[in-house]
Amino acid sequence: QDQLVESGGGLVQSGGSLKLSCVASGRTSSSYIMGWFRQAPGKEREFVARVSRNDGNIAYTDSVKGRFTISRNNAKNTLYLQMNSLKPEDTAVYYCTAGNIISTMPLHYEYWGQGTQVTVSS
């Protein structure tokens, strides 16, 4: 039962908001780093945000700074991504990930969810 399960994706108009959730189980719940990546059709998987277990280490990709907020509720074993002021270019499948390396590269993360689709219309 080492898994990550995302939810909260959907269709939203430009300027709207969505909140993604990721429930961790098994070994994934104790991972030092949890984060979000996204992947649009025809593009490589892109780092979005990460947070450490104690919230002391947080990072965002430049394109989402000021709009997205990552948080982690360890008691609930849940990771969140609050997305505000969404833009069409945010459209992608969003993946939850967990690992123990501070990194923006997908290959440094051990566990992955199956993804949740976020579509932002103009």
C-alpha positions in Angstrom: 0.0 0.0 0.0 2.8 2.4 -0.9 0.8 4.8 -3.0 -0.2 8.3 -3.7 -3.7 9.2 -4.9 -4.4 12.6 -6.4 -7.8 14.3 -6.6 -9.3 17.7 -7.2 -8.5 18.2 -10.8 -11.1 19.5 -13.2 -12.2 22.1 -15.7 -12.0 25.7 -14.6 -12.1 29.1 -16.4 -9.1 31.3 -16.7 -8.7 33.2 -13.4 -10.4 30.5 -11.4 -9.1 28.3 -8.6 -8.7 24.6 -7.9 -7.3 22.8 -4.9 -5.5 19.5 -5.5 -5.1 16.8 -2.8 -2.8 13.9 -2.6 -3.2 11.2 0.0 -0.1 9.2 0.9 0.0 5.7 2.3 2.6 3.2 3.3 6.2 4.4 3.0 5.2 7.4 1.0 3.7 9.1 4.0 7.0 9.5 5.8 8.9 10.9 2.8 11.0 13.9 3.5 9.9 15.7 0.3 6.6 15.7 -1.3 5.7 17.7 -4.4 3.8 18.3 -7.5 4.9 18.0 -11.2 2.8 18.5 -14.2 2.9 17.3 -17.8 1.1 18.8 -20.8 0.7 16.8 -24.0 3.9 16.6 -26.0 6.0 18.1 -23.2 8.3 16.8 -20.5 7.2 16.5 -16.9 7.7 19.8 -15.2 8.4 20.6 -11.6 5.7 22.7 -10.0 6.3 22.8 -6.2 7.8 20.8 -3.3 7.6 20.9 0.4 9.5 19.1 3.2 7.9 17.2 5.9 8.2 20.0 8.5 7.3 22.7 5.9 10.7 24.2 6.3 11.8 23.7 2.7 9.4 25.0 0.1 10.1 25.7 -3.5 8.0 26.7 -6.6 8.8 27.0 -10.2 8.8 30.6 -11.3 5.7 30.4 -13.4 3.5 29.6 -10.5 5.0 31.8 -7.8 2.4 34.0 -6.2 -0.5 31.9 -7.6 0.0 28.4 -6.2 0.5 27.4 -2.6 1.8 24.0 -1.5 1.1 22.6 1.9 1.3 19.4 3.8 -0.8 17.9 6.6 1.2 15.2 8.1 -1.6 14.1 10.5 -3.8 13.4 7.5 -0.9 12.2 5.3 -2.1 14.6 2.7 -0.4 17.0 0.3 -2.2 20.0 -1.2 -1.8 22.4 -4.0 -4.0 25.5 -3.9 -4.0 26.9 -7.4 -5.3 30.5 -7.9 -5.5 32.8 -10.9 -5.2 29.8 -13.2 -4.1 30.4 -16.7 -4.6 28.2 -19.9 -0.9 27.4 -19.8 -1.4 25.7 -16.4 -3.4 23.0 -18.3 -1.7 19.6 -17.7 -1.9 16.4 -15.8 -0.7 17.1 -12.3 1.2 14.4 -10.5 1.9 14.0 -6.8 5.3 12.7 -5.9 7.3 11.7 -2.8 10.9 11.0 -2.1 13.9 11.9 0.1 15.9 14.1 -2.2 15.6 17.8 -2.6 15.2 18.2 -6.3 13.3 19.6 -9.2 14.1 16.5 -11.4 11.5 13.7 -11.7 14.1 11.0 -11.6 15.0 11.9 -8.1 11.6 11.0 -6.7 10.7 7.5 -5.8 6.9 7.5 -5.7 4.3 8.8 -8.1 0.6 9.1 -8.2 -1.4 8.4 -11.4 -2.2 12.1 -12.0 -5.2 14.3 -12.1 -6.2 16.4 -15.1 -6.4 20.2 -14.8 -7.9 22.0 -17.7 -8.0 25.8 -17.8 -10.2 27.4 -20.5 -9.9 30.9 -21.8 
